[in-house]
Amino acid sequence: RAHSLILTTAAEILGLSDDEASARNVRVRLSLPMTYGGLGLADPKVVARHALIGNFTACVNDLRNYAGLTGLGAPAFAPPAEGSSARERRAAARSARADDGPCWGAWETSWNAVRDDLRRDLRAAETALDQASRDREAAHAAPARDVNQCRATDFILKRATTLHDNLETALQLFPCGASEVTSSGTQWKERGVQKALSKVAHARIFNALHKQYLDDRNLTAAATLLSTAAPGAMTWVTFNDHHSKPDTLSKDNFRTAMRFSLGLDQTHLIEAARENTPCGHC
């Protein structure tokens, strides 16, 4: 609910209509990091498991070496006594269902779910990388070589390679099972785990959204999504509030730029041109 309210507030600041603000694609794009053309209003449901894994692995070296932690286990609860209250019986049932791990079972569930997602994504990325490589070879070997087609296949191959490499790097963070984190002897990284996991998760969302645009034949939205995810394309957002007034975008310019970044039509500019009224940009 809190995340939904944040997105609604952002939509109001950007001057989006109710239909635009409630559109799932718009809300997804607002939730993406700036490196993927969003505003960085991350969805907690996407990053919560990554935060748990990142925070615990950052501490596990010290917990093992200095606090003597040798294993992970759910807290032990005695069965409820005869005549116990309904609340006590529910608590006992929850503890009986808890998997091994901290946070009453959240650890093993999170570890396995994130690792399974990475494995599935890596298999898909290997297939996509192989296809992209073949497409590039065919484009460059064609007798009547199309320069634009060659550039397109080069771009697709580069994206596929980057995604594949990021997934391989992220999967290397899971060298053992969830219950073996303290006993495996692994020297866990103290920084960067959550970032690496969230990065590939957001890439998954970005790629799914791009595929949806292509499937819907919404090529304009697909093109703006790719363009705003280019290196440095969204850097202007981070500078908007830190420059002197002459260098700061006006509200109208900021809203127009964000509408482009979100793949929305510039209806306010069309209306201003039709009515011959000021649009706030000149």
C-alpha positions in Angstrom: 0.0 0.0 0.0 2.8 2.4 0.9 4.5 1.8 -2.5 1.2 2.4 -4.3 0.8 5.7 -2.5 4.3 6.7 -3.5 3.6 6.0 -7.1 0.3 7.8 -7.0 2.0 10.9 -5.5 4.7 10.7 -8.2 2.0 10.6 -10.9 0.3 13.6 -9.4 3.6 15.6 -9.4 4.2 14.6 -13.0 0.7 15.8 -14.0 -0.5 12.4 -15.3 -4.1 11.8 -15.8 -6.0 9.2 -13.7 -5.9 6.7 -16.5 -2.2 7.2 -17.1 -1.4 7.0 -13.4 -3.3 3.8 -13.0 -1.8 2.1 -16.1 0.3 -0.9 -15.0 3.1 -0.1 -17.5 3.5 3.4 -16.2 3.7 2.2 -12.6 6.2 -0.5 -13.5 8.4 2.1 -15.3 8.2 4.5 -12.4 9.4 1.6 -10.1 12.4 0.7 -12.3 15.9 2.2 -11.5 17.1 5.1 -13.5 19.5 2.8 -15.4 16.3 1.3 -16.8 14.5 4.5 -17.6 12.6 4.7 -14.3 12.5 7.0 -11.3 14.0 4.5 -8.8 10.8 4.1 -6.8 11.5 0.5 -6.2 8.8 -2.0 -5.3 9.6 -3.6 -1.9 8.1 -6.9 -3.1 10.9 -7.0 -5.8 13.8 -6.2 -3.5 12.8 -7.6 -0.1 14.3 -11.0 -0.5 17.5 -9.5 -1.9 17.8 -7.2 1.1 17.4 -10.2 3.5 20.1 -12.2 1.7 22.4 -9.3 1.3 22.1 -8.2 4.9 22.6 -11.6 6.3 25.5 -12.6 4.1 27.2 -9.3 5.0 27.0 -10.3 8.7 27.5 -14.0 8.6 31.4 -13.9 8.5 31.5 -12.0 11.8 28.6 -14.1 13.3 30.6 -17.3 12.5 34.1 -16.1 13.4 33.4 -14.0 16.5 29.9 -15.0 17.8 30.4 -18.7 17.2 27.4 -19.2 14.9 27.7 -22.7 13.5 24.3 -23.4 12.0 20.9 -22.0 11.2 17.7 -23.2 13.0 14.2 -22.2 13.6 13.4 -21.3 17.2 12.2 -24.3 19.2 8.7 -24.1 20.7 7.1 -26.6 23.0 3.7 -27.9 21.9 0.8 -25.9 23.4 -0.4 -27.3 26.7 -3.9 -28.8 26.9 -6.5 -26.1 27.3 -4.3 -23.4 25.7 -5.9 -20.5 23.9 -6.5 -20.3 20.2 -3.8 -17.7 19.8 -1.2 -20.0 21.5 -2.3 -22.9 19.2 -1.8 -20.7 16.1 1.6 -19.6 17.3 2.6 -23.3 17.8 1.3 -24.2 14.3 3.4 -21.4 12.7 6.5 -22.5 14.5 6.0 -26.1 13.4 5.7 -25.0 9.8 8.8 -22.8 9.9 11.7 -23.9 7.7 15.3 -23.8 9.0 16.7 -20.3 9.0 16.3 -16.9 10.5 13.1 -14.9 10.4 11.0 -18.0 11.0 11.5 -19.6 7.7 11.9 -16.6 5.5 15.6 -17.3 5.0 15.4 -20.7 3.2 12.3 -19.6 1.2 14.0 -16.4 0.0 17.4 -18.1 -0.8 15.8 -20.9 -2.8 13.3 -18.6 -4.6 16.0 -16.1 -5.7 18.4 -18.9 -6.7 15.7 -20.7 -8.7 14.8 -17.4 -10.5 18.5 -16.9 -11.4 18.9 -20.4 -12.8 15.7 -20.1 -14.9 16.8 -16.7 -16.2 20.3 -17.9 -17.0 18.9 -20.8 -19.1 16.7 -18.3 -21.0 19.6 -15.9 -21.4 21.9 -18.6 -22.8 19.2 -19.4 -25.5 18.8 -15.7 -26.3 22.6 -15.1 -26.4 23.0 -18.0 -28.9 20.2 -16.7 -31.1 21.6 -13.1 -31.0 25.0 -14.4 -32.0 23.6 -16.3 -35.0 21.5 -13.3 -36.0 24.5 -11.1 -36.0 26.6 -13.5 -38.0 23.8 -13.8 -40.6 23.4 -10.0 -40.8 27.1 -9.4 -41.3 27.5 -12.2 -43.8 24.6 -11.3 -46.0 25.6 -10.5 -49.6 23.6 -7.3 -49.6 24.6 -6.2 -46.2 22.1 -3.8 -44.5 24.1 -1.4 -42.2 21.0 -0.7 -40.0 20.4 -4.4 -39.6 24.0 -5.0 -38.7 23.9 -2.2 -36.1 20.6 -3.6 -34.7 22.0 -7.1 -34.3 25.2 -5.7 -32.7 23.1 -3.9 -30.2 20.9 -7.0 -29.4 24.0 -9.2 -29.0 25.6 -6.6 -26.6 22.4 -6.5 -24.5 22.2 -10.3 -24.4 25.9 -10.7 -23.5 25.6 -8.2 -20.6 22.5 -9.9 -19.2 24.1 -13.3 -19.4 27.2 -12.1 -17.7 25.3 -10.4 -14.9 23.2 -13.5 -14.3 26.3 -15.7 -14.1 27.9 -13.3 -11.6 24.7 -13.2 -9.5 24.4 -17.0 -9.5 28.0 -17.3 -8.2 26.7 -15.7 -5.0 24.8 -19.0 -4.2 27.6 -21.6 -3.9 25.7 -23.7 -1.4 22.3 -24.5 0.1 20.5 -22.1 2.4 21.2 -24.3 5.5 24.9 -24.4 4.7 25.6 -20.7 4.7 27.4 -20.8 8.0 29.0 -24.2 7.7 30.2 -24.1 4.1 33.4 -22.2 4.8 32.6 -19.6 2.2 33.9 -16.2 2.8 30.9 -14.1 2.0 31.0 -10.7 0.3 30.2 -7.9 2.7 29.0 -5.5 0.0 27.3 -5.7 -3.3 25.1 -8.8 -2.9 21.8 -7.0 -2.7 22.7 -4.7 -5.5 23.7 -7.6 -7.8 20.5 -9.5 -7.1 18.3 -6.5 -7.5 20.0 -5.5 -10.8 19.1 -8.8 -12.5 15.6 -8.7 -11.0 15.0 -5.3 -12.5 16.5 -6.4 -15.8 13.9 -9.3 -15.8 11.1 -6.7 -15.3 12.5 -4.4 -18.0 12.9 -7.2 -20.6 9.4 -8.5 -19.9 8.0 -5.0 -20.4 9.9 -4.5 -23.6 8.6 -7.8 -24.9 5.1 -6.9 -24.0 5.4 -3.6 -26.0 6.7 -5.6 -29.0 3.9 -8.2 -28.7 1.3 -5.3 -28.6 3.0 -3.7 -31.6 3.5 -0.5 -29.5 6.9 0.2 -31.2 7.0 3.8 -29.9 6.8 2.7 -26.3 9.4 0.0 -27.0 11.8 2.5 -28.6 11.5 5.0 -25.7 12.0 2.2 -23.2 15.3 1.3 -24.9 16.4 4.9 -25.4 15.8 5.9 -21.7 17.8 2.8 -20.6 20.9 3.9 -22.6 23.9 4.9 -20.5 23.4 8.3 -19.0 20.0 8.8 -20.6 18.3 9.6 -17.2 21.2 11.4 -15.6 19.4 14.7 -16.0 16.9 13.7 -13.4 19.5 13.5 -10.7 20.8 17.0 -11.5 17.5 18.8 -11.6 17.3 19.8 -8.0 21.0 20.6 -7.4 21.7 23.3 -10.0 21.2 27.0 -9.8 17.8 28.3 -11.1 18.9 29.1 -14.7 20.1 25.5 -15.1 17.1 23.9 -13.5 14.3 22.5 -15.7 10.9 24.2 -15.4 8.0 22.1 -14.2 6.6 22.0 -17.7 9.9 20.8 -19.2 10.4 18.3 -16.5 6.9 16.8 -17.0 7.4 16.7 -20.8 10.7 14.9 -20.4 9.2 12.4 -18.0 6.3 11.7 -20.2 8.7 10.8 -23.0 10.7 8.6 -20.5 7.4 6.8 -19.6 6.4 6.3 -23.2 3.3 8.5 -23.0 1.9 10.7 -25.7 2.5 14.5 -25.4 -1.2 15.3 -25.2 -0.6 18.7 -23.6 1.7 19.8 -26.4 -0.8 18.6 -29.0 -3.6 20.5 -27.3 -1.5 23.7 -27.0 -0.7 23.5 -30.7 -4.3 22.9 -31.7 -5.7 25.7 -29.5 -2.7 28.0 -30.1 -2.2 28.5 -26.4 1.1 28.7 -24.4 2.5 25.3 -23.5 5.0 26.5 -20.8 8.0 25.6 -22.9 8.6 28.9 -24.7 
